[in-house]
Amino acid sequence: MEYVIEMLGIRKQFGDFVANDNITLQLQKGEIHALLGENGAGKSTLMNVLFGLYQPEAGEIKVNGKEVQITDPNKANDLGIGMVHQHFMLVENFTVTENIILGNETTKMGMINIRKAAKKVQALSEKYGLDVDPYAKIEDISVGMQQRVEILKTLYRGAEILIFDEPTASLTPLEIEELIQIMKRLIAEGKSIILITHKLKEIMEVSDRVTIIRKGKGIGTVTTSETNPDQLAEMMVGRQVVFKTEKTEATPKEPVLQIEGLTVKDNRNIERVKNLNLTVRAGEIVGIAGIDGNGQSELIEAITGLRKASSGTIALKGKDITGLKPRKITESGIGHIPQDRHKHGLVLDFPIGHNIALQTYYQKPISKGGIIDYKQVNKLAKAIVEEYDVRTPGIHTEARALSGGNQQKAIIGREVNRDPDLLIAALPTRGLDVGAIEFIHRRLIEQRNKGKAVLLISFELDEVMNVSDNIAVIYDGSIMDVVKPYKTTEQELGLLMAGQSLHTKQDKVGDE
């Protein structure tokens, strides 16, 4: 068997914490090899060892059968290994070409020939069907297009082996499909790919083989065509996973959130939410389904006080909260799981324990006479870490050191612990593995069962269908229709999300 990469018995630890414990991964030439594991299982650590960002304590790496020492990313590049990171390494106010040649510039008489570099970028873009404008600025292009720039960076440096680290975590369904086609084209051109992911659907669709790791240990390697999602999920988390969340029928009561005639503008003064009406009642989960960019972000920001509304009203339990400051809105009874946990959910350089106290640090019993009692902070943090299964070396560990799933669990614990009347869950499972998704869905349904109102915003149709009691479909800033998940299909939702009315209207909220 011809292997282009062999990682044999790799061990990597940080202090007493063993991230990779004797893991073996072998990549065949011309295959897409998925690396599957829970958040925090050690997937990215293993690939960072391969890319030279970390040095292993034990084990060996072979490239094309020859043992190598990969001391840094430049050495990895020299060996034909490129990595497309989950969080893009791009300078926003640079052009596509400037980002691609950064660190790999060639000069003539001290001058960089941008035009020549752009021509090479254009040629690579056309060869692999990436459709990237070499002169576009990063800040002006979509997330999906930025990812293509990262792919071009590796190809520009001559990579034959590409590592994709959670490549679909921030992409829309259409962008995911386009990325899968790009990966298939790369394989057809003779490249080999390691795909780090926890999305079983994508693994089944695109990969040839799968290596599963759990809590830093290698569980095994299987051929994709000889396995199924249930088996992979069980290997990944060590138990059977329930994909469809069990829940009783909702018994909604009085309105908790009432939005009437809401119009909200974005930073460029363009109306993104247009005369929107929406009601969420106690004891129900209302899911908002829609393609990204149809006003979801501006709607959440208006409800939580992060953005001023141009017109309309937002009421919580009959009280007008339109235009109040974020803290006042939070104190009035709203919990917010933000769509970007890094930007708006956590202070990444703070310990996870301090992050858990961010919403209550100024209140009793944590604050006494304006002075923070850190014993109380630690007490709260330990309770939430335990209850929500936040896997961390300790409450004093920096938030950025935790996996995405554990960061999200900490945020959910913080928000739910305050017992809000309305819980806003924006993309609560983005980038998370099946075990974490199952956990979070259960928590949302628990809130509903306690008589709370839950507003779920998600781009995953199966999540909206699975968890919601009613689905409000948003298109171009307005609610197209409100339908019940058991009386509609993904196809009908897709039509509504594209702005087409259905011939037969579904039951609206309240039409019982």
For each residue, the residues with C-beta under 8 A, 3 or more apart:
1: 26 28
2: 28 29
3: 6 26 27 28 29 62 65
4: 27 28 29 63 64 160 161 192
5: 25 26 27 50 61 62 63 81 161 192 194
6: 3 24 25 26 27 60 61 62 65
7: 10 23 24 25 26 46 49 50 59 61
8: 24 59 60 61 62
9: 22 23 24 58 59 60
10: 7 20 22 23 24 25 46 49 56 58 59 61
11: 18 20 21 22 23 56 57 58 59
12: 18 19 20 42 45 46 49 54 56 57
13: 16 17 18 19 20 57
14: 17 19
15:
16: 13
17: 13 14 393
18: 11 12 13 21 216
19: 12 13 14 42 45 216
20: 10 11 12 13 23 42 45 46 49 56 213 216
21: 11 18 42 216 217
22: 9 10 11 58 59 217 218
23: 7 9 10 11 20 42 46 59 213 216 217 218
24: 6 7 8 9 10 218
25: 5 6 7 10 33 35 46 194 211 218 221
26: 1 3 5 6 7 221
27: 3 4 5 6 31 33 161 192 194
28: 1 2 3 4 31 33 192 208 209
29: 2 3 4 190 192
30: 187 190 191 192
31: 27 28 187 192 193 208 209
32: 183 187 193 195 206 207 208
33: 25 27 28 192 193 194 195 207 208 209 210 211
34: 194 195 196 197 203 206 207 209 210 211 224
35: 25 43 46 47 194 195 196 197 210 211 213
36: 43 197 198 200 203 210 211 212 213 232 235 236
37: 41 42 43 198 212 213 214 236 433
38: 41 198 214 215 236 237 403 405 433 435 436
39: 198 403 404 405 406 431 432 433 436
40: 391 402 403 405 406
41: 37 38 213 214 215 216 236
42: 12 19 20 21 23 37 45 46 213 215 216
43: 35 36 37 46 47 165 196 213
44: 47 48 86 165 166 196
45: 12 19 20 42 48 49 54
46: 7 10 12 20 23 25 35 42 43 49 50 213
47: 35 43 44 50 51 83 163 165 194 196
48: 44 45 51 53 54
49: 7 10 12 20 45 46 52 53 54 55 56 61 70
50: 5 7 46 47 61 70 76 81 163 194
51: 47 48 70 73 76 81 83 163
52: 49 70 71 72 73 74 75 76
53: 48 49 72 73
54: 12 45 48 49
55: 49 71
56: 10 11 12 20 49 59
57: 11 12 13
58: 9 10 11 22
59: 7 8 9 10 11 22 23 56
60: 6 8 9 67
61: 5 6 7 8 10 49 50 67 68 69 70
62: 3 5 6 8 65 66 67 68
63: 4 5 66 68 79 80 81 161
64: 4
65: 3 6 62
66: 62 63
67: 60 61 62
68: 61 62 63 75 79
69: 61 75
70: 49 50 51 52 61 75 76 79 81
71: 52 55 75
72: 52 53 75 76
73: 51 52 53 76 77 83
74: 52 77 78
75: 52 68 69 70 71 72 78 79
76: 50 51 52 70 72 73 79 81 82 83
77: 73 74 80 81 82 157 158 159
78: 74 75
79: 63 68 70 75 76
80: 63 77 158 159 160 161
81: 5 50 51 63 70 76 77 159 160 161 163
82: 76 77 153 154 155 157 159 161 162 163
83: 47 51 73 76 154 162 163 165
84: 147 150 151 154 162 163 164 165 167
85: 88 89 150 165
86: 44 165 166 167 169 196 431
87:
88: 85 146 147 149 150
89: 85 150
90: 94 99 138 146 149 150
91: 94 98 99 102 138
92: 137 138 139
93: 137 138 139
94: 90 91 98 99 102 137 138
95: 98 99 134 135 136 137 138
96: 99 100 121 132 133 134 135 136 137 138 141 149 152
97: 100 101 114 117 118 121 134 135
98: 91 94 95 101 102 114
99: 90 91 94 95 96 102 138 149 153
100: 96 97 104 117 121 149 152 153 156
101: 97 98 104 105 106 112 117 156
102: 91 94 98 99 105
103:
104: 100 101 156 157
105: 101 102 112
106: 101 112 113
107: 110 111 112
108: 111 113
109:
110: 107
111: 107 108
112: 101 105 106 107 117
113: 106 108 116 117
114: 97 98 117 118
115: 118 119
116: 113 119 120
117: 97 100 101 112 113 114 120 121 134
118: 97 114 115 121 122 134 135
119: 115 116 122 123 134
120: 116 117 123 124 156
121: 96 97 100 117 118 124 125 132 134 152 156
122: 118 119 125 126 134
123: 119 120 126 127
124: 120 121 127 128 130 152 155 156
125: 121 122 128 130 131 132 134 148 152
126: 122 123 129 130
127: 123 124 189
128: 124 125 151 155 182 185 186 189
129: 126 181 182 185
130: 124 125 126 148 151 152 182
131: 125 148
132: 96 121 125 136 145 148 149 152
133: 96 136 141
134: 95 96 97 117 118 119 121 122 125
135: 95 96 97 118
136: 95 96 132 133 140 141 145
137: 92 93 94 95 96 140 141
138: 90 91 92 93 94 95 96 99 141 146 149
139: 92 93
140: 136 137
141: 96 133 136 137 138 145 146 149
142: 145 146 175
143: 146 147 170 171 175
144: 147 148 171 172 175 178 179
145: 132 136 141 142 148 149
146: 88 90 138 141 142 143 149 150
147: 84 88 143 144 150 151 167 171 175 179
148: 125 130 131 132 144 145 151 152 182
149: 88 90 96 99 100 132 138 141 145 146 152 153
150: 84 85 88 89 90 146 147 153 154
151: 84 128 130 147 148 154 155 162 182
152: 96 100 121 124 125 130 132 148 149 155 156
153: 82 99 100 149 150 156 157
154: 82 83 84 150 151 157 159 162
155: 82 124 128 151 152 158 159
156: 100 101 104 120 121 124 152 153
157: 77 82 104 153 154
158: 77 80 155
159: 77 80 81 82 154 155 162 191
160: 4 80 81 190 191 192
161: 4 5 27 63 80 81 82 191 192 193 194
162: 82 83 84 151 154 159 186 191 192 193 194
163: 47 50 51 81 82 83 84 193 194 196
164: 84 167 183 193 194 195 196 197
165: 43 44 47 83 84 85 86 196
166: 44 86 169 196 197 198 431
167: 84 86 147 164 171 179 195 197
168: 171 175 176 179 197 199 202
169: 86 166 404 430 431
170: 143 430 431
171: 143 144 147 167 168 175 176 179
172: 144 175 176 291 292 459
173: 176 177 459 461
174: 177 178
175: 142 143 144 147 168 171 172 178 179
176: 168 171 172 173 179 180 202
177: 173 174 180 181
178: 144 174 175 181 182
179: 144 147 167 168 171 175 176 182 183
180: 176 177 183 184 202 205 206
181: 129 177 178 184 185
182: 128 129 130 148 151 178 179 185 186
183: 32 164 179 180 186 187 193 195 206
184: 180 181 187 188 206
185: 128 129 181 182 188 189
186: 128 162 182 183 189 191 193
187: 30 31 32 183 184 190 191 192 193
188: 184 185
189: 127 128 185 186
190: 29 30 160 187
191: 30 159 160 161 162 186 187
192: 4 5 27 28 29 30 31 33 160 161 162 187
193: 31 32 33 161 162 163 164 183 186 187
194: 5 25 27 33 34 35 47 50 161 162 163 164
195: 32 33 34 35 164 167 183 202 203 206 207
196: 34 35 43 44 47 86 163 164 165 166
197: 34 35 36 164 166 167 168 202 203
198: 36 37 38 39 166 236 432 433 434
199: 168 202 203
200: 36 203 204 229 232 233 434
201: 204 205 229
202: 168 176 180 195 197 199 205 206 207
203: 34 36 195 197 199 200 206 207 210 224 232
204: 200 201 207 224 228 229
205: 180 201 202
206: 32 34 180 183 184 195 202 203
207: 32 33 34 195 202 203 204 210 224
208: 28 31 32 33 223 224
209: 28 31 33 34 221 222 223 224
210: 33 34 35 36 203 207 221 222 224 227 232
211: 25 33 34 35 36 218 220 221
212: 36 37 218 219 220 221 222 232 235 236
213: 20 23 35 36 37 41 42 43 46 216 217 218 219
214: 37 38 41 217 219 235 236 237 238
215: 38 41 42
216: 18 19 20 21 23 41 42 213
217: 21 22 23 213 214
218: 22 23 24 25 211 212 213
219: 212 213 214 235 236
220: 211 212 235
221: 25 26 209 210 211 212
222: 209 210 212 226 227 231 232 235
223: 208 209 226 227
224: 34 203 204 207 208 209 210 227
225:
226: 222 223
227: 210 222 223 224 231 232
228: 204 231 232
229: 200 201 204 232 233 243
230: 233 234 240 241
231: 222 227 228 234 235
232: 36 200 203 210 212 222 227 228 229 235 236
233: 200 229 230 236 237 240 241 243 434 435
234: 230 231 237 238 239 240 241
235: 36 212 214 219 220 222 231 232 238
236: 36 37 38 41 198 212 214 219 232 233 433 434 435
237: 38 214 233 234 241 433 434 435
238: 214 234 235
239: 234
240: 230 233 234
241: 230 233 234 237 434 435 438
242: 245 246 438
243: 229 233 434 438
244: 466
245: 242 438 441 442 445 466 467
246: 242
247: 445 448 449 467
248: 449
249: 469
250: 283 284 285 448 469
251: 283
252: 281 282 283 284 469 509
253: 281 282 283 451
254: 281 282 317
255: 258 279 280 281 282 317 318
256: 280 281 282 316 317 421 422 452 453
257: 278 279 280 303 314 315 316 422 453 455
258: 255 278 279 313 314 315 318
259: 262 276 277 278 279 303 312 313 314 315
260: 277 312 313 315
261: 275 276 277 311 312 313
262: 259 273 275 276 277 278 299 302 309 311 312 313 314
263: 271 273 274 275 276 309 310 311 312
264: 271 272 273 295 298 299 301 302 307 308 309 310 477
265: 269 270 271 272 298 310
266: 269 270 272 298
267:
268:
269: 265 266
270: 265 266
271: 263 264 265 274 310 477
272: 264 265 266 295 297 298 477
273: 262 263 264 276 295 298 299 302 309 477 478
274: 263 271 295 476 477 478
275: 261 262 263 312 478
276: 259 261 262 263 273 295 299 312 474 477 478 479
277: 259 260 261 262 479
278: 257 258 259 262 286 472 479
279: 255 257 258 259 509 510
280: 255 256 257 284 286 422 453 454 455
281: 252 253 254 255 256 284 453 509
282: 252 253 254 255 256 421 451 452 453
283: 250 251 252 253 448 449 451 452 453
284: 250 252 280 281 448 453 454 469 470
285: 250 444 445 448 454 455 456 467 468 469 470
286: 278 280 453 454 455 456 468 469 470 471 472 482 509
287: 456 457 458 463 464 467 468 470 471 472 485
288: 296 299 455 456 457 458 464 471 472 473 474
289: 458 461 464 471 472 473 474 493 496 497
290: 294 295 296 459 473 474 475 497
291: 172 294 459 475 497 498
292: 172 296 459
293: 296
294: 290 291 474 475 476 477 497
295: 264 272 273 274 276 290 298 299 474 476 477 478
296: 288 290 292 293 299 300 339 426 457 474
297: 272 300 301 339
298: 264 265 266 272 273 295 301 302 307 477
299: 262 264 273 276 288 295 296 302 303 457 474
300: 296 297 303 304 306 336 338 339 424 426 457
301: 264 297 298 304 306 307
302: 262 264 273 298 299 305 306 307 308 309 314
303: 257 259 299 300 314 329 334 424 455
304: 300 301 326 329 330 334 336 424
305: 302 321 323 324 325 326 328 329
306: 300 301 302 326 344
307: 264 298 301 302
308: 264 302 323
309: 262 263 264 273 302 312 314 322 323
310: 263 264 265 271
311: 261 262 263
312: 259 260 261 262 263 275 276 309 322
313: 258 259 260 261 262 320 322
314: 257 258 259 262 302 303 309 320 321 322
315: 257 258 259 260 318 319 320 321 322
316: 256 257 319 321 329 332 333 334 421 422
317: 254 255 256 333 421
318: 255 258 315
319: 315 316 332
320: 313 314 315
321: 305 314 315 316 324 328 329 332
322: 309 312 313 314 315
323: 305 308 309
324: 305 321 328 329 332
325: 305 328 329
326: 304 305 306 329 330
327: 330 331
328: 305 321 324 325 331 332
329: 303 304 305 316 321 324 325 326 332 334
330: 304 326 327 334 335 336 359
331: 327 328
332: 316 319 321 324 328 329
333: 316 317 420 421 422
334: 303 304 316 329 330 420 421 422 423 424
335: 330 415 416 418 420 422 423 424
336: 300 304 330 415 423 424 426
337: 345 408 411 412 415 423 424 425 426 428
338: 300 341 343 344 345 411 426
339: 296 297 300 344 426 427 430 457
340: 343 344 345
341: 338 344 345 346 404 407 408 411
342: 345 346 348 407
343: 338 340
344: 306 338 339 340 341
345: 337 338 340 341 342 407 408 411
346: 341 342 350 355 399 407 410 411
347: 350 354 355 358 399
348: 342 398 399 400
349: 398 399 400
350: 346 347 354 355 398 399
351: 354 355 395 396 397 398 399
352: 355 356 381 385 390 392 395 396 397 398 399 402 407 410
353: 356 357 377 378 380 381 382 385 395 396
354: 347 350 351 357 358 361 377 381
355: 346 347 350 351 352 358 399 410 411 414
356: 352 353 377 380 381 384 385 395 410 413 414
357: 353 354 360 361 366 377 380 381 414
358: 347 354 355 361 414
359: 330 414 415 418
360: 357 363 366 380 418
361: 354 357 358 366 367 372 377
362: 366 367
363: 360 366 367
364: 367 368
365: 368 373 376
366: 357 360 361 362 363 372 373 376 377 380
367: 361 362 363 364 370 371 372 373
368: 364 365 371 373
369:
370: 367
371: 367 368
372: 361 366 367 377
373: 365 366 367 368 376 377
374: 377 378
375: 378 379
376: 365 366 373 379 380
377: 353 354 356 357 361 366 372 373 374 380 381
378: 353 374 375 381 382 395
379: 375 376 382 383
380: 353 356 357 360 366 376 377 383 384 417
381: 352 353 354 356 357 377 378 384 385 395
382: 353 378 379 385 386 395
383: 379 380 386 387
384: 356 380 381 387 388 390 410 413 414 417
385: 352 353 356 381 382 388 390 392 395 410 413
386: 382 383 389
387: 383 384 413
388: 384 385 409 410 412 413 439 443
389: 386 409 439
390: 352 384 385 402 406 409 410 413
391: 40 402 403 406
392: 352 385 395 397 401 402 406
393: 17 397 401
394: 397
395: 351 352 353 356 378 381 382 385 392
396: 351 352 353
397: 351 352 392 393 394 401 402
398: 348 349 350 351 352 401
399: 346 347 348 349 350 351 352 355 402 407 410
400: 348 349
401: 392 393 397 398
402: 40 352 390 391 392 397 399 406 407 410
403: 38 39 40 391 406 407
404: 39 169 341 407 408 431 432
405: 38 39 40 408 409 431 432 433 435 436
406: 39 40 390 391 392 402 403 409 410
407: 341 342 345 346 352 399 402 403 404 410 411
408: 337 341 345 404 405 411 412 428 429 432 436 440
409: 388 389 390 405 406 412 413 436 439 440
410: 346 352 355 356 384 385 388 390 399 402 406 407 413 414
411: 337 338 341 345 346 355 407 408 414 415
412: 337 388 408 409 415 416 428 440 443
413: 356 384 385 387 388 390 409 410 416 417
414: 355 356 357 358 359 384 410 411 417 418
415: 335 336 337 359 411 412 418 420 423
416: 335 412 413 419 420 423 443 447
417: 380 384 413 414
418: 335 359 360 414 415
419: 416
420: 333 334 335 415 416 423 452
421: 256 282 316 317 333 334 452 453
422: 256 257 280 316 333 334 335 452 453 454 455
423: 334 335 336 337 415 416 420 444 447 452 453 454 455
424: 300 303 304 334 335 336 337 455 457
425: 337 428 440 444 454 455 456 457
426: 296 300 336 337 338 339 457
427: 339 430 457 458 459
428: 337 408 412 425 440 444 456 458
429: 408 432 436 437 440 441 458 460 463
430: 169 170 339 427 459
431: 39 86 166 169 170 404 405
432: 39 198 404 405 408 429 436 437 440
433: 37 38 39 198 236 237 405 436 437
434: 198 200 233 236 237 241 243 437 438
435: 38 233 236 237 241 405 438 439
436: 38 39 405 408 409 429 432 433 439 440
437: 429 432 433 434 440 441 463
438: 241 242 243 245 434 435 441 442
439: 388 389 409 435 436 442 443
440: 408 409 412 425 428 429 432 436 437 443 444
441: 245 429 437 438 444 445 463 466 467
442: 245 438 439 445 446
443: 388 412 416 439 440 446 447
444: 285 423 425 428 440 441 447 448 454 456 467
445: 245 247 285 441 442 448 449 467
446: 442 443 449 450
447: 416 423 443 444 450 452 454
448: 247 250 283 284 285 444 445 451 452 454 469
449: 247 248 283 445 446
450: 446 447
451: 253 282 283 448
452: 256 282 283 420 421 422 423 447 448
453: 256 257 280 281 282 283 284 286 421 422 423
454: 280 284 285 286 422 423 425 444 447 448
455: 257 280 285 286 288 303 422 423 424 425
456: 285 286 287 288 425 428 444 463 464 467 468
457: 287 288 296 299 300 339 424 425 426 427
458: 287 288 289 427 428 429 463 464
459: 172 173 290 291 292 427 430
460: 429 463 464
461: 173 289 464 465 490 493 494
462: 465 466 490
463: 287 429 437 441 456 458 460 466 467
464: 287 288 289 456 458 460 461 467 468 471 485 493
465: 461 462 468 471 485 490 493
466: 244 245 441 462 463 485
467: 245 247 285 287 441 444 445 456 463 464
468: 285 286 287 456 464 465 471 485
469: 249 250 252 284 285 286 448 484 485
470: 284 285 286 287 482 483 484 485 509
471: 286 287 288 289 464 465 468 482 483 484 485 488 493
472: 278 286 287 288 289 479 481 482 509
473: 288 289 290 479 480 481 482 483 493 496 497
474: 276 288 289 290 294 295 296 299 477 478 479 480 497
475: 290 291 294 478 480 496 497 498 499
476: 274 294 295 499
477: 264 271 272 273 274 276 294 295 298 474
478: 273 274 275 276 295 474 475
479: 276 277 278 472 473 474 482
480: 473 474 475 496 497 499 501
481: 472 473 496 501 502 505 506 508
482: 286 470 471 472 473 479 506 508 509
483: 470 471 473 487 488 492 493 496 506 507
484: 469 470 471 487 488 506 507
485: 287 464 465 466 468 469 470 471 488
486:
487: 483 484 506 507
488: 471 483 484 485 492 493 506
489: 492 493
490: 461 462 465 493 494
491: 494 495
492: 483 488 489 495 496 502 506
493: 289 461 464 465 471 473 483 488 489 490 496 497
494: 461 490 491 497 498
495: 491 492 498 500 502
496: 289 473 475 480 481 483 492 493 499 500 501 502
497: 289 290 291 294 473 474 475 480 493 494
498: 291 475 494 495
499: 475 476 480 496
500: 495 496
501: 480 481 496
502: 481 492 495 496 505 506
503:
504:
505: 481 502 508
506: 481 482 483 484 487 488 492 502
507: 483 484 487 511 512
508: 481 482 505 511
509: 252 279 281 286 470 472 482
510: 279
511: 507 508
512: 507
